[in-house]
């Protein structure tokens, strides 16, 4: 059976978790990475050198690194963060290496490719855009937050929700991203901070349209916990509604993938003290926006509430195995009938379009065009 083409759309730790699990499985992996990080080491390099922020690219490269001993050492080096040294404190080695490769090779794309060779990655890492744009958020009270880190680290007026986000200036898709989406069999949206990791990709020109028009199966991996400055009080349906809004479509996503492992009370107590709570599944409302809900034990063991990379990857591949390989550039079949064989008589000179029908498993039958012909010139 041909390997499935899986495109993971997001940024930050969400992409890292998904890619880490899928890396060793039998699929063709592409990571589409948001380019709006403005904090920490990435923000400093962006401001001082004028580069695209390397942090999320670095995490994806690390997640896809090979299992060889040399790759393992390079993965550790990429994640090493300096704790001392004038100008070095807070910088990660991987970010500095990507910045240096960008200077040496002359562009970000070549730098990513060379870093991928150094790490021996299994897959492809693509920046969603090469445009240097700033993520901005308009709050419901009319005030604005400028910069991804400002949105991410907001501590004041948490009772004022985000109305919408936008990019300044307008950003344009890196063409290989659109090609990867068009050729995908599965597109994974999330997990990750909804406003600062997932949705920024959909703000880039043509990306949302490409995802909507792709024949791929679309999966939303829902977050385990809410976040007080982005998703306070959110349920699964709230995340789905935002994705539909920024995708610009009323067409439901195919799958919602959620965790069904209970979170230990000790962890719940600790997280609630920080204003974070489990994302509750409101099944009835969610099913108005998604074809099928898949619940699996996705919680990683440990002191933090995190997705387990292996369990998440297995669930994604389980869904992928149930879906056919996407067909690309395949013309719709035409069915031609003689008017005399149709009763009652069809209206003349009409084209009858068969609309997609969604089955119980969330799949749609491909639409086709029915052209009615007759030997009788007056018959239509």
Buried (B, 14 or more C-beta within 10 A) or exposed (E): EEEBBBBBBBBBBBBBBBBBBBBEBEBBBBBBBBBBBBBBBBBBBBEEEEBBBBBBBBBBBBBBBBEEEEBBEBBEBBEEBBEEEEEEEEBBBBBBBBBEBBEEBEEBBEBBBBBBEBBBBBBBBBBBBBBBBBBBBBBEEEEEBEBBBBBBEBEEEEEBBBEBBBBEEEBBBBEBBBBBBBBBBBBBBBBBBBBBBBBBBBBBBBBBBBBBEBBBBBBBBBBBBBBBBBBBEBBBBBBBBBBBBBBEBEBBBBBBBBBEBEBEEEBBEBBEEEEBBBBBBEBEBBBEBBBBBBBBEBBBEEEEBBBBBBBBBBBBBEBBEBBEEBEEEEEEEEEEBEBEEEEEEBEEEEEEEEEEEBEEEBBBEEEBEBEBEBEEEEBB
